[in-house]
């Protein structure tokens, strides 16, 4: 793909150079090797590099170069499935900042996936089957009866009662009840 984009650029450069060179050299024609050497020399100059950078940074060119390139897609697939790729992902997910950024980027897709799964009858039946498993019910009951859970629940309730928002709601409820009592 890259070569396909550079060829027209080189052709235009060659045409311009060929037009200029016939004026400078008169009727004498340049052969292929001389033209190639001249184009390469021009591309190695600061101006040539600047023009190439401009062409490569143009948005339409960048999107075509990356999006249409099947080699890039295959390289990504191969890298992800290789042993080195697996090691990279293992080490990357150990970094909490990376894990958070990755989770945030996938949050909408995960939410949509879960909503779709909940609408799938087969998934729902398996989920219900798991929740009705006697072993799971026993473990949940044991967990809810544990002292650790009770302490946690007590602290959550205390925090809730202390929050200004909840206190305002309770006050509104009590005022309504007092008004109704007066009636």
N, C-alpha and C positions, 0 to 999 in steps of 0.2 A: 504494500500500500504506500509506504514511504517513497519507494522508487517511482511509483506512478505519479506522485505529486512533484517530485524533483525533476523528472524528465521534461515536463513543459517549461519549468523555470530555466533549466539548462538550455533548452531549445531557444527560448526567447533571448537569453544571454548570448548564445551563439549567433543568433541572427543579427543582433545589434553589433556584436563584435565583428562579424563578417562584413557587415555594411560599412562599418568604420574602417576596417583594415583595407578594403579595396580602395578606399579613397586615399589612405596613407601610402599604400604600396603600389598604387596604380592598377594595372591590369593583372598583375601577378596573383595567382590563386593560391590559397593556403590549403595544404593537405590536412587530413584528419588528425594526425598526430600533433601538428602545430596548433590546430584549433583546440584540441583537447587540453594541451599543455597550457594554453592561454586561459581557458575557462577555469581550469584547476587553480592556476595562479591567481585569477581574479577572486575566486571563492575563498582563497586563503587570506586575502587582504581583510583589513578591518571592515571596510565597506561591504565586502562580500559576506562576511560573517554576520554583520548587522542585518543585511537583507534576509539572510536565511533565518535568523532568529525571529525577525518580524513575521515571516511567512509561517514559521512553526508555531508562533504564539497566537495566530489568528484563530478565533473561536471556531469557525466552521471547519477549518483544517484540523484542529485538535480533535474535535468531536468525530470527524470522519476517520482520523488516524486511530483513535482508541476504540470507538464503537463498532466499526466495521471489521476490525482486525480479529479474525478467528484465531490467529496465533496467540494473541494476548489471552483470549478466553481459554484456550487449551493449556497455556502455561499456568494460568491461575488454578485450573482444575487439577493439573498434575502436581502443582506445589501443595495444594491443600490436602491431597490424598497421599503424599509421600510421607516417609518417616520423619524427615526434617520438618515438614509442614506441621505434622502432629505435635512434635516437640515444641515448635514455635508457639502453637496455640496453647499448649499446656503452660508454658512459661508466661505467655502474655496474659492468660486469665488469672495468674497468681497476683498480678498487679491490680490492686483495688480500683485505681483510677481508670484503667483500661476496661475492667469488668463493668464498672458503672457506665462509662461512655458507650460501651457495646450494648448493654441492657437498655439504656435510654434510646439508642438508635433503633432498637428492635421492639420497643414497647408497643407501638401502634399495631405492628404486624402480629405480635403475640396476642394482643387483646382481640384483634379481629379473628385470629385463628381459634381462640378459645370460644368466642361467641358462635362461630360457625360449628365448632364441635358440639356445643351444647344444643344446637338445633339438629344435630345428627342423631337419629333414634338409636342406632347401634352403639354409639359412644355413650349416650345417656344411660342405656340399659347396663352397659359394663360398669359405669360409674356407680350406679345404684347398687349393682351386685357387689361391688367392692365395699361400699358403705354399709351394706347389710351383712357383711362377713362377721360371724360371731367373734372371731379373734380380734378384729378391729374394734368392734363395739366394746369388748371387754377392756382392751387397752385404753380406749377413750374414756370409759367409765373410771378406770383406775387413775388415769391422768387427771380427770376432773375432781376426783376425791383427794388428790395428793395435797400435802401441806404447801408445797411450792406453788402450786396453781392457786390455792386459796390466798396465799400471801400476795401473789401477783394480781389476782382479781380485786383484793382489798385495796391495793395501791392504785389500781386503775379507777376504781369507784371513788376513792378519796380525791384523786386528781380531777375527776369529772365534776364532783361537787364543788371543788375549789375554783373551777374555771368561771370567769365572769359571764361568759355566754350562757352557761348552764344555770348559773345563779339568777340571771335575768329571766330565763324561761320559767324557773321555779317560782320566782316572784310574780310573774304574770299569771301563772296557774293559781297561786294562792289568792291573788287579788280577785280573779274571776270567781273563785269559790266563795270568797267573802261576800262579794256582791250578790251572788245567787242565794247565799244564806240569809242576807238581809231581806231579800224579796220574799 
